[in-house]
């Protein structure tokens, strides 16, 4: 007994552990305005709207945005304590307030505007409002009582319109409880404490009454219309739950087979119309729920086994489907309970009630569409065509005795014999293997013993059965079944075979269309074998490339030959596709989108794609492997297992897929695991644009937001996303891509906001997709166009304008300089001409008159003075000639400078019998030379020649002028006697030295203007060296 209890406890723990639900709680620390929740509403905009005792909250699955009561002149809700929130047919939210019926608010969830609708005589409402109700079609009704009786108003765009009035109603209490239930057929069920239930037509006609106040049904908890058309009425006193069909002639009837002692204090409705009833025994206390019951879309009243809270007060429940994600209004805050239901049938798994489960190891289908499933325990189950029930197949021999086997691992159907074949092991401790045949017509099972353990089998079109076997001494064998003797014959090798068949561990066998057997081996790749000749061919050694050598070591788990003759190989290194005609090969692994590199099953689908079973879930391949998306599915998507087995895959004739694994069998159709539409439902919850010292937030009318324009100074943007309520918020993931900025998708695992900083000006397109925990993304994409404006200086036309202005200004300045230079040159030319004509003529006249007077006078003293005057005039004329030459713009070139220097040497040195050598190298005599440079160079040169002529007593002068790549050098040296250093020290323009005479000072000044280095040494003769930048 103790052992039995222990096993039972383990069973219950395992069962309950598999059903445990995940609840996540959100409170004020997450942004909820207060913990007291009165109502929940799933809006058409995808948000969950939470009505609390302190305002309205919008929940996007991760956080809240609160809307409270307006203070003073600030916009906001009329009150803070909200009783209910529903949507009208204009998309506004109808908000009613706790214990107050004088008005309600119409809240626009797009732009957050609020309109207060007052129920007073000036708006057409007579009496005291006692209830406000908005039905599932968005119609809003108000019930008033007073001297005019009981009146029902409907609120429309034109105001309030009375649709029912009973002037004879009298009221014993000032504020009686009144409930109104608008029905889907347009009728109404009106309840009040003093008159009971009234059934009204759509235009206000009284159709009937039931449960008058004097009956035992004294207190109504709640009432709701179910998906089956019945109205369910829950009472505190008497029988707890009734149902009533408005279209019928009968009154309410008790709901049968209820749990005695439970009362149903609250009823909630999901988006499918299903009703969820909270059952409690504590009707006088806190009314915590003890159990939950569901009325599904078919109208079945059933216990709801899902683990909803039973130890706290539940004020509201909202869901798209109660069987999936549900939102709970609690006094502690908001609870989110996740459950993802797929229409996948799972069998023989841990949830099936079996304490010990056996892996599924073989699946086959007969000609009638019945599918056979074998597990490792030795049992075979069947599922008839169109059925979802799994039945165990009795294995009996001709005498009716049970056939006991174990480890059935592969099943195939034999059309010729109408039989199911499989390989198995004997029961008990017996060795060897068994070939099992089940006769579909008679139900008789026969077994044929083999000395060797059997691994796999295949059948040729004519019915010959081949088997792969193992043997400790021979490693592997290829056998052929002999139907006449019931024995097995080993197939022999051809002597010239490169690889011997004996010694290969065969994992999979397929008889190809070409007539050869394809052998999928363990760590030896793919082998082709011709049973008629015994010849074999190693396809994995078709060339000497590294890829071929690598494939030769692969383990092949399954083989599929498509209609084009290509071989699809499931290996331990991914999927390989071989074209035997062209010899080409393609490979796919985890890096390409597979969930695992161990592929154990390949099944074609109905669209040209394929399903792969692996050791880590299922993978669906598109028909276009290069451009399509590989989609992965796991236990989170409803599969029984993630670890699938070899030989356990099938697509039957009705389109159902069967995949077996370590945790049972999964059965589904294409639509059951189709691409989810989550990607098309991504919502933008907030857009924040960051500028310099200013932030701009967009939160209104985001459902219509398709384009965003960002100013030039607003170079950063943050966009927040969410999925509509009803998704699995904790397991969904997003990915984003900003076209024009980056070309790759960015995964958002645990975040719902993407931010881009310092976006260059231009146009971008933000793309967003959503996926579940399996990583499968929807086909549709949320698109948001973003334009970042340019600064004025970034605009092309402005840049062109600035460039034009700069170029124009440059040309204007250049032209002005050219005009100025031209005027200067003209002025210098005119000045030199005028001086030459006027001053030179005057000096020439003075000199001539002095010479004439000198010859006519006999006074020796006067003659000496006239001679002095004549020499002064000639000297002045010579100096004037130099001045005229220096300012004449027509002489501004190197050639004129060199010519003038040589002329001056002739004029000064030759009359004194001083010979000289004049050398000029590296000059372009046509190159223009600035007038100031020409003038300063010449006067330095002239002063040096004059000093030699006057002071050095030289007989020879060496003059060298040379133009180098970067510098110009002038060198003048004579062979004179020189002066004492004390009287005539060495002068250098690069350091301070004492100076005597005006000539050297002028030479120093001119050298400084030229930025030249000037050195003069007259201690032993006269030497002058001048270095400066190249003349240009």
Residue pairs with C-beta under 8 A, 6 or more apart in sequence:
7 355
10 355
11 355
14 350
14 355
15 351
15 353
18 350
18 351
19 305
19 306
19 307
19 351
20 307
21 306
21 307
21 337
21 338
21 339
22 337
22 338
22 730
23 309
23 328
23 335
23 336
23 337
24 335
24 336
24 338
24 729
24 730
25 330
25 332
25 333
25 334
25 335
25 336
26 32
26 59
26 64
26 333
26 334
26 335
26 336
27 35
27 332
27 333
27 334
28 34
28 35
28 333
30 63
30 64
30 333
31 57
31 63
31 64
31 65
31 66
32 50
32 52
32 57
32 64
32 66
32 333
32 334
33 52
33 54
33 55
33 57
33 64
33 66
33 68
34 52
34 53
34 54
34 55
35 52
35 330
35 331
35 332
35 333
36 52
36 53
36 54
36 331
37 50
37 51
37 52
37 315
37 316
37 329
37 330
37 331
37 333
37 334
38 51
38 52
38 53
38 82
38 83
38 84
38 98
38 315
38 316
38 329
39 50
39 51
39 82
39 83
39 84
39 85
39 315
39 316
39 329
40 48
40 49
40 50
40 51
40 85
40 316
40 317
40 318
40 327
40 329
40 334
41 48
41 49
41 51
41 85
41 86
41 87
41 93
41 318
42 48
42 49
42 271
42 318
42 319
42 320
42 327
42 725
42 726
43 49
43 87
43 93
43 109
44 87
44 91
45 109
45 110
45 683
45 703
46 681
46 683
46 722
46 723
46 724
46 725
47 58
47 59
47 60
47 109
47 683
47 722
47 724
47 725
48 58
48 59
48 60
48 61
48 318
48 327
48 725
49 56
49 57
49 58
49 59
49 85
49 93
49 109
50 56
50 57
50 58
50 59
50 64
50 329
50 334
51 82
51 83
51 84
51 85
51 95
52 82
53 80
53 81
53 82
53 98
54 68
54 80
54 81
55 66
55 67
55 68
55 69
55 77
55 80
55 82
56 66
56 67
56 68
56 77
56 82
56 85
56 93
56 95
56 107
57 64
57 65
57 66
57 67
58 64
58 65
58 66
58 67
58 109
59 327
59 334
59 725
60 683
60 685
60 722
61 336
61 722
61 723
61 725
61 727
61 729
62 722
62 729
62 752
65 699
67 76
67 77
67 107
67 112
68 76
68 77
68 80
69 76
69 77
69 78
69 79
69 80
70 76
70 77
70 78
70 114
75 113
75 114
76 114
77 95
77 105
77 107
77 114
78 97
78 103
78 105
78 114
78 116
79 97
79 98
79 100
81 97
81 98
81 99
82 95
82 96
82 97
82 98
83 96
83 97
83 98
83 99
84 94
84 95
84 96
84 132
85 93
85 94
85 95
85 96
86 93
86 94
86 134
86 140
87 93
87 94
87 134
87 138
88 94
88 106
88 134
88 138
88 139
88 140
89 137
89 138
89 139
90 138
90 157
91 108
91 109
91 110
92 106
92 107
92 108
92 109
92 115
93 106
93 107
93 108
93 109
94 104
94 105
94 106
94 132
94 134
94 140
95 104
95 105
95 106
95 107
96 104
96 132
97 104
101 119
101 128
101 129
101 130
101 131
101 132
101 142
102 118
102 119
102 120
102 129
103 116
103 117
103 118
103 119
104 116
104 117
104 119
104 132
104 140
105 114
105 115
105 116
105 117
106 114
106 115
106 116
106 117
107 113
107 114
108 114
108 115
110 700
110 701
110 702
110 703
110 704
111 700
111 701
112 699
112 700
117 123
117 155
119 125
119 129
119 142
119 144
119 153
119 160
123 159
123 160
124 153
124 159
124 160
124 161
125 142
125 144
125 153
125 160
126 144
126 146
126 148
126 151
127 144
127 145
127 146
127 147
127 148
127 149
127 151
128 144
128 145
128 146
129 142
129 143
129 144
130 143
130 144
130 145
130 175
130 176
130 177
130 178
131 142
131 143
131 178
131 179
131 180
132 140
132 141
132 142
133 140
133 141
133 142
133 143
133 180
133 181
133 182
134 140
134 141
135 141
135 182
136 184
136 269
137 182
137 184
139 154
139 182
140 154
140 155
141 152
141 153
141 154
141 155
141 163
141 180
141 182
141 188
142 152
142 153
142 155
142 160
143 150
143 151
143 152
143 153
143 178
143 180
143 190
144 150
144 151
144 153
145 151
145 169
145 171
145 176
145 178
148 165
148 167
149 165
149 166
149 167
149 168
149 169
150 164
150 165
150 166
150 169
150 190
150 192
151 162
151 164
151 165
151 166
152 162
152 163
152 164
152 165
152 180
152 188
152 190
152 200
152 204
153 160
153 161
153 162
153 163
154 160
154 161
154 163
162 204
163 202
163 203
163 204
164 188
164 190
164 200
164 204
165 204
166 206
169 195
171 194
172 194
173 193
173 194
176 192
176 193
176 194
177 192
177 193
178 190
178 191
178 192
178 193
179 190
179 191
179 192
179 220
179 222
179 223
180 188
180 189
180 190
180 191
181 188
181 189
181 190
181 191
181 223
181 224
181 225
181 231
182 188
183 189
183 225
183 231
183 246
184 225
184 229
185 202
185 246
185 247
186 201
186 202
187 199
187 200
187 201
187 202
187 207
187 246
188 199
188 200
188 201
188 202
189 197
189 198
189 199
189 200
189 223
189 231
189 246
190 197
190 198
190 200
191 197
191 198
191 220
191 223
193 213
194 213
195 209
195 212
195 213
196 209
196 210
196 211
196 212
196 213
196 215
197 209
197 210
197 211
197 233
198 206
198 208
198 209
199 206
199 207
199 208
199 209
199 210
199 246
200 206
200 207
201 207
210 244
210 251
210 252
211 217
211 233
211 252
215 238
216 237
216 238
217 235
217 237
217 238
217 239
217 242
218 235
218 236
218 237
218 238
219 235
219 236
219 237
220 233
220 234
220 235
220 236
221 234
221 235
221 236
221 263
221 264
221 265
221 266
222 234
222 264
222 265
222 266
222 267
223 231
223 232
223 233
223 234
223 267
224 231
224 232
224 267
224 269
224 275
225 231
225 232
226 232
226 243
226 273
226 274
226 275
226 295
226 299
227 272
227 273
227 274
227 275
227 295
227 296
227 297
227 298
227 299
228 295
228 298
228 299
229 245
229 246
229 247
229 299
230 243
230 244
230 245
230 299
231 243
231 244
231 245
231 246
232 241
232 242
232 243
232 255
232 267
232 275
232 277
232 295
233 241
233 242
233 243
233 244
233 252
234 240
234 241
234 263
234 264
234 265
234 267
234 277
235 241
235 242
235 263
236 263
236 283
239 254
240 258
240 262
240 263
240 264
241 254
241 255
241 258
241 264
241 277
242 252
242 253
242 254
242 255
243 252
243 253
243 255
244 251
244 252
244 253
255 301
257 301
259 279
259 291
261 281
262 279
262 280
262 281
262 290
262 291
263 279
263 280
263 281
263 283
264 277
264 278
264 279
264 280
264 293
265 278
265 280
265 283
265 287
265 289
266 277
266 278
266 314
266 315
267 275
267 276
267 277
267 278
268 275
268 276
268 278
268 316
268 317
268 318
269 275
269 276
270 276
270 318
270 319
270 320
270 321
270 322
271 319
271 320
271 321
271 726
272 297
272 320
272 321
273 297
274 294
274 295
274 296
274 297
274 321
274 322
275 294
275 295
276 292
276 293
276 294
276 295
276 304
276 317
276 322
277 292
277 293
277 294
277 295
278 289
278 292
278 314
279 289
279 290
279 291
279 292
279 293
280 287
280 288
280 289
280 290
281 290
282 288
282 290
286 313
287 313
288 310
288 311
288 312
288 313
289 308
289 309
289 310
289 314
290 310
291 303
291 304
291 310
292 303
292 304
292 306
292 308
293 301
293 302
293 303
293 304
294 301
294 302
294 303
294 304
294 322
295 301
295 302
296 302
304 322
306 322
306 323
306 337
306 339
308 314
308 317
308 326
308 328
308 337
309 328
309 330
309 335
312 330
312 331
312 332
313 330
313 331
314 328
314 329
314 330
315 329
315 330
315 331
316 328
316 329
317 326
317 327
317 328
317 329
318 326
318 327
318 329
318 725
319 325
319 326
319 327
319 726
320 725
320 726
321 341
321 726
323 339
323 341
324 338
324 339
324 340
324 341
324 726
325 336
325 337
325 338
325 339
325 340
325 725
325 726
325 727
325 728
325 729
326 336
326 337
326 339
327 334
327 335
327 336
327 337
327 725
328 334
328 335
328 336
328 337
336 729
338 728
338 729
338 730
338 731
340 636
340 637
340 638
340 728
340 772
341 638
342 637
342 638
342 668
342 672
342 673
343 638
343 668
343 672
344 637
344 638
344 639
344 640
344 666
344 667
344 668
344 672
344 673
345 388
345 666
345 667
345 668
346 352
346 638
346 639
346 640
346 664
346 665
346 666
346 667
347 373
347 381
347 390
347 640
347 664
347 665
347 667
348 354
348 357
348 358
348 360
348 373
348 375
348 381
348 390
348 640
348 664
348 665
349 357
349 640
349 641
349 663
349 664
349 665
350 357
350 663
350 664
352 664
357 663
357 664
358 375
358 376
358 377
358 379
359 375
359 376
359 645
359 660
359 661
359 662
359 663
360 373
360 374
360 375
360 376
360 645
360 648
360 660
360 661
360 664
360 665
361 374
361 375
361 376
361 407
361 408
361 409
361 410
361 645
361 646
361 647
361 648
361 660
362 372
362 373
362 374
362 408
362 409
362 410
362 411
362 422
362 647
362 648
362 660
363 371
363 372
363 373
363 374
363 411
363 647
363 648
363 649
363 650
363 658
363 660
363 665
364 371
364 372
364 411
364 412
364 413
364 420
364 422
364 650
365 371
365 372
365 413
365 650
365 652
365 653
366 372
366 413
366 418
366 420
366 440
367 413
367 415
367 418
367 440
368 385
368 440
369 384
369 385
369 386
369 652
369 653
369 654
370 382
370 383
370 384
370 385
370 440
371 382
371 383
371 385
371 650
371 652
371 656
371 658
372 380
372 381
372 382
372 393
372 411
372 420
372 438
373 380
373 381
373 382
373 383
373 390
373 658
373 660
373 665
374 380
374 381
374 408
374 409
374 410
374 411
374 422
375 381
375 408
375 660
376 406
376 407
376 408
376 409
377 406
378 404
378 405
378 406
378 407
378 408
378 424
378 427
379 392
379 393
379 408
380 392
380 393
380 395
380 408
380 411
380 420
380 422
380 438
381 390
381 391
381 392
381 393
382 390
382 391
382 392
382 393
383 389
383 390
383 391
383 667
385 652
385 653
385 654
386 654
388 667
390 665
393 438
394 402
394 443
395 402
395 403
395 405
395 438
395 445
396 402
396 403
396 443
396 444
396 445
397 403
397 444
397 445
397 446
398 444
398 446
403 436
403 445
403 447
404 427
405 424
405 425
405 426
405 427
405 434
405 436
405 447
406 424
406 425
406 426
406 427
407 424
407 425
408 422
408 423
408 424
408 436
409 422
409 423
409 424
409 455
409 456
409 646
409 647
410 422
410 423
410 456
410 457
410 647
411 420
411 421
411 422
411 647
412 420
412 421
412 422
412 457
412 458
412 459
413 419
413 420
413 421
414 420
414 421
414 437
414 459
414 463
416 462
416 463
417 437
417 439
417 463
418 439
418 440
418 441
419 437
419 438
419 439
419 440
420 437
420 438
420 440
421 435
421 436
421 437
421 438
421 457
421 459
421 465
422 435
422 436
422 438
422 457
423 433
423 434
423 435
423 436
423 454
423 455
423 456
423 457
423 467
424 433
424 434
424 436
424 447
424 454
425 432
425 433
425 434
425 453
426 432
426 433
426 434
426 449
431 453
432 449
432 450
432 451
432 452
432 453
433 449
433 450
433 452
433 453
433 454
433 469
434 447
434 448
434 449
434 450
434 454
435 447
435 448
435 450
435 454
435 457
435 465
435 467
435 481
435 488
436 445
436 446
436 447
436 448
437 445
437 446
437 447
437 448
438 444
438 445
439 445
439 446
448 481
448 486
448 487
448 488
450 467
450 469
450 479
450 488
451 488
452 469
452 470
452 471
452 477
452 479
452 488
453 469
453 470
453 471
454 467
454 468
454 469
454 479
455 467
455 468
455 469
455 470
455 505
455 506
455 507
456 467
456 468
456 506
456 507
456 508
456 509
456 647
457 465
457 466
457 467
457 468
457 509
458 465
458 466
458 509
458 510
458 511
458 517
459 465
459 466
459 511
460 466
460 511
460 531
461 511
464 480
464 481
464 531
465 480
465 481
466 478
466 479
466 480
466 481
466 491
466 509
466 511
466 517
466 531
467 478
467 479
467 480
467 481
467 488
467 509
468 476
468 477
468 478
468 479
468 506
468 507
468 508
468 509
468 519
469 476
469 477
469 478
469 479
469 488
469 506
470 476
470 477
470 505
471 477
474 502
474 503
475 502
475 503
475 504
475 505
476 501
476 502
476 503
476 504
476 505
476 506
476 521
476 522
477 490
477 501
477 502
478 490
478 491
478 501
478 502
478 504
478 506
478 517
478 519
478 529
479 488
479 489
479 490
479 491
480 488
480 489
480 491
480 531
481 487
481 488
482 488
482 489
490 502
491 501
491 529
491 531
491 534
492 501
492 534
493 500
493 501
493 502
493 534
493 536
494 533
494 534
494 535
494 536
496 535
497 534
497 535
497 536
498 536
498 538
498 541
499 524
499 527
499 536
499 538
501 519
501 527
501 529
501 536
504 519
504 521
504 522
504 524
504 527
505 521
505 522
505 523
505 524
506 519
506 520
506 521
506 522
507 520
507 521
507 522
507 555
507 556
507 557
507 646
508 519
508 520
508 556
508 557
508 558
508 559
508 646
509 517
509 518
509 519
509 520
510 517
510 518
510 520
510 559
510 560
510 561
511 517
511 518
512 518
512 528
512 561
512 567
513 561
513 565
514 580
515 530
515 532
516 528
516 529
516 530
516 531
516 537
517 528
517 529
517 530
517 531
518 526
518 527
518 528
518 529
518 559
518 561
518 567
519 526
519 527
519 528
519 529
520 526
520 556
520 557
520 558
520 559
520 569
521 527
521 555
521 556
522 555
522 556
523 553
523 554
523 555
524 540
524 552
524 553
525 538
525 539
525 540
525 541
525 551
525 552
525 553
525 554
525 556
526 538
526 539
526 540
526 551
526 556
526 559
526 567
526 569
526 578
527 536
527 537
527 538
527 539
528 536
528 537
528 538
528 539
529 535
529 536
529 537
530 536
538 552
539 578
539 580
540 548
540 551
540 552
540 554
541 548
541 549
541 552
542 548
542 583
543 583
547 585
547 587
550 573
551 576
551 585
554 569
554 571
554 572
554 573
554 576
555 571
555 572
556 569
556 570
556 571
557 570
557 571
557 572
557 598
557 599
557 600
557 601
557 646
558 569
558 570
558 599
558 600
558 601
558 602
558 646
558 647
558 649
559 567
559 568
559 569
559 570
559 602
560 567
560 568
560 570
560 602
560 603
560 604
561 567
561 568
562 568
562 604
565 579
565 580
565 581
566 577
566 578
566 579
566 580
567 577
567 578
567 580
568 575
568 576
568 577
568 602
568 610
569 575
569 576
569 577
569 578
570 599
570 600
570 601
570 602
570 612
571 597
571 598
571 599
572 597
572 598
573 587
573 589
573 597
574 587
574 588
574 589
574 590
574 592
574 594
574 597
574 599
575 587
575 588
575 589
575 594
575 599
575 602
575 612
576 585
576 586
576 587
577 585
577 586
577 587
577 588
578 584
578 585
579 585
586 625
588 594
588 625
589 597
590 596
590 597
592 630
593 619
593 629
593 630
593 632
594 612
594 614
594 619
594 630
594 632
595 614
595 616
595 617
595 618
595 619
595 632
595 634
596 614
596 615
596 616
596 617
597 614
598 614
598 615
598 616
599 612
599 613
599 614
600 613
600 614
600 615
600 644
600 645
600 646
600 648
600 649
601 611
601 612
601 613
601 644
601 646
601 647
601 648
601 649
601 659
602 610
602 611
602 612
602 649
603 610
603 611
603 612
603 613
603 649
603 650
603 651
603 657
604 610
604 611
604 651
605 611
605 620
605 651
605 670
606 655
606 670
607 623
607 670
608 622
608 623
609 620
609 621
609 622
609 623
609 628
610 620
610 621
611 618
611 619
611 620
611 621
611 649
611 651
611 657
611 659
612 618
612 619
612 620
612 621
613 644
613 645
613 648
613 649
613 659
613 661
614 644
615 642
615 643
615 644
616 634
616 642
616 643
617 632
617 633
617 634
617 635
617 639
617 642
617 644
617 774
618 632
618 633
618 634
618 639
618 644
618 659
618 673
619 630
619 631
619 632
619 633
620 630
620 631
620 632
620 633
620 673
621 628
621 630
622 628
622 629
622 630
629 776
629 777
631 675
631 774
631 776
632 774
632 775
632 776
633 639
633 673
633 774
633 776
634 642
634 773
634 774
635 641
635 642
636 731
636 772
636 773
636 774
637 673
637 772
637 774
638 666
638 668
638 672
639 659
639 666
640 661
640 663
640 664
640 665
640 666
641 661
641 662
641 663
641 664
641 666
642 661
643 661
643 662
643 663
644 659
644 660
644 661
644 662
645 660
645 661
645 662
648 658
648 659
648 660
648 661
648 665
649 657
649 658
649 659
649 660
650 657
650 658
651 657
651 658
652 658
655 669
655 670
656 667
656 668
656 669
657 666
657 667
657 668
657 669
657 670
658 665
658 666
658 667
659 665
659 666
660 666
675 776
675 778
675 779
676 771
676 772
676 776
676 778
677 778
677 780
678 723
678 727
678 732
678 770
678 771
678 772
678 777
678 778
679 769
679 770
679 771
679 777
679 778
679 779
679 780
679 781
679 782
680 778
680 779
680 780
680 781
680 782
681 723
681 724
681 727
681 770
681 778
682 721
682 722
682 723
682 734
682 768
682 769
682 770
682 782
683 702
683 703
683 721
683 722
683 723
683 724
684 702
684 705
684 719
684 720
684 721
684 782
684 784
685 699
685 702
685 720
685 721
685 722
685 752
686 697
686 698
686 699
686 702
686 718
686 719
686 720
687 697
687 698
687 699
687 702
687 705
687 708
687 717
687 718
687 719
687 720
688 695
688 696
688 697
688 698
688 717
688 718
688 720
689 695
689 696
689 697
689 698
689 708
689 710
689 714
689 716
689 717
690 714
690 715
690 716
690 717
690 718
691 711
691 713
691 714
692 713
692 714
696 714
698 705
698 708
705 784
706 783
706 784
706 785
707 784
707 785
707 786
707 787
708 717
708 784
708 785
708 786
708 787
709 787
709 789
710 717
710 759
710 786
710 787
710 788
710 789
711 789
712 761
712 788
712 789
712 790
712 791
712 792
712 794
713 791
714 788
715 757
715 758
715 759
715 788
716 755
716 756
716 757
716 758
716 759
717 755
717 756
717 759
717 786
718 753
718 754
718 755
718 756
719 753
719 754
719 755
719 766
719 784
720 752
720 753
721 734
721 748
721 752
721 753
721 754
721 768
721 770
721 782
722 752
723 729
723 732
723 770
727 770
728 772
728 773
731 772
731 773
732 770
732 771
732 772
732 773
733 747
733 748
733 749
733 770
733 771
733 772
733 773
733 775
734 747
734 748
734 752
734 768
734 769
734 770
734 771
735 745
735 746
735 747
735 748
735 768
735 769
735 771
735 777
736 745
736 746
736 748
736 754
736 766
736 767
736 768
737 743
737 744
737 745
737 746
737 766
737 767
738 756
738 764
738 765
738 766
738 767
738 786
739 764
739 765
739 766
739 767
740 762
740 763
740 764
740 765
741 756
741 759
741 764
745 769
746 754
748 754
754 766
759 786
759 788
760 788
761 788
761 789
761 790
761 791
761 794
762 787
762 788
763 785
763 786
763 787
763 788
764 785
764 786
764 787
764 788
765 783
765 784
765 785
765 786
766 783
766 784
766 785
766 786
767 781
767 782
767 783
768 781
768 782
768 783
768 784
769 777
769 778
769 780
769 781
769 782
770 777
770 778
771 777
771 778
792 798
793 799
793 802
824 889
825 889
825 892
826 889
828 887
828 888
828 889
828 931
829 888
829 889
829 890
831 887
832 884
832 885
832 887
832 888
835 880
835 883
835 884
836 880
836 884
839 880
840 877
840 880
840 881
840 884
843 873
843 876
843 877
843 880
844 873
844 877
846 869
846 873
847 869
847 870
847 873
847 874
847 877
850 866
850 867
850 869
850 870
850 873
851 866
851 870
853 862
853 866
854 863
854 866
854 867
854 870
857 863
857 866
878 907
882 904
882 938
882 939
882 942
885 891
885 900
885 938
886 931
886 934
886 935
886 938
886 939
887 931
887 935
889 931
891 897
891 900
891 934
892 928
892 929
892 930
892 931
892 934
893 925
893 926
893 927
893 928
893 929
894 923
894 924
894 925
894 926
894 927
894 929
894 1031
895 923
895 925
895 926
896 934
897 929
897 934
897 937
897 938
898 920
898 923
898 925
898 961
900 938
901 918
901 938
901 941
901 959
901 961
902 918
904 941
904 942
904 945
905 916
905 918
905 945
905 957
905 959
908 945
908 946
908 949
909 915
909 916
909 945
909 948
909 949
909 957
912 949
913 955
914 948
914 949
914 954
914 955
914 956
914 957
914 974
915 955
915 956
915 957
916 956
916 957
916 958
916 959
917 957
917 958
917 959
918 959
919 959
919 960
919 961
919 962
920 961
920 962
921 960
921 961
921 962
921 963
922 962
922 963
922 964
923 961
923 963
923 1031
927 1031
927 1032
929 1031
929 1032
932 1009
933 1010
933 1031
936 1006
936 1007
936 1009
936 1010
937 970
937 1006
937 1010
939 1002
939 1003
939 1006
940 970
940 1003
940 1006
940 1007
940 1014
940 1024
940 1026
941 970
941 972
943 999
943 1002
943 1003
944 972
944 1003
944 1016
944 1022
944 1024
945 957
945 972
946 999
947 999
947 1018
947 1022
948 954
948 957
948 972
948 974
948 976
948 1022
951 976
951 979
951 1018
951 1022
952 974
952 976
952 977
952 978
952 1018
952 1021
952 1022
953 976
953 977
954 974
954 975
954 976
954 1021
954 1022
955 975
956 974
956 975
957 972
957 973
957 974
958 971
958 972
958 973
958 974
959 971
959 972
960 969
960 970
960 971
960 972
961 968
961 969
961 970
961 971
962 968
962 969
962 971
963 1030
963 1031
964 1030
965 1030
966 1029
966 1030
967 1027
967 1028
967 1029
967 1030
968 1027
968 1028
968 1029
968 1030
968 1031
969 1025
969 1026
969 1027
970 1024
970 1025
970 1026
971 1024
971 1025
972 1022
972 1023
972 1024
973 1021
973 1022
973 1023
973 1024
974 1021
974 1022
974 1023
975 1021
976 1021
976 1022
977 1020
977 1021
978 984
978 1018
978 1019
978 1020
978 1021
978 1022
979 1018
979 1019
980 1019
981 1019
983 996
984 996
984 1018
984 1019
985 993
985 994
986 993
986 1015
986 1016
986 1017
986 1018
986 1019
987 993
987 995
987 1000
987 1004
987 1014
987 1015
987 1016
988 1013
988 1014
988 1015
988 1016
989 1004
989 1007
989 1008
989 1012
989 1013
989 1014
989 1015
990 1013
990 1015
995 1001
995 1004
1000 1016
1003 1014
1003 1016
1004 1014
1007 1013
1007 1014
1007 1026
1010 1028
1011 1028
1011 1029
1012 1026
1012 1027
1012 1028
1013 1025
1013 1026
1013 1027
1013 1028
1014 1024
1014 1025
1014 1026
1015 1023
1015 1024
1015 1025
1015 1026
1016 1022
1016 1023
1016 1024
1017 1023
